[in-house]
Amino acid sequence: MKTYFLYNILLNIALILMGLAVWAAYQSGEYPILAITVAIIAILGWLKYRLLKQVRQGTKGK
């Protein structure tokens, strides 16, 4: 469980940083960087969903 907790914290930090990167890219008008960061946010969101699903299945069996 400790690894899931650490992984969740790292995902949250990455999502927050990518959110700030989206805001900065939008403000500066760098649309290619904006598209890349939105894609990274989608991947991180998918990873977080998979993590939550895995933890939910692990705790359901106990």
Secondary structure, DSSP 8 states (H G I E B T S, - for coil): -HHHHHHHHHHHHHHHHHHHHHHHHHHHT-HHHHHHHHHHHHHHHHHHHHHHHHHHHHHHT-
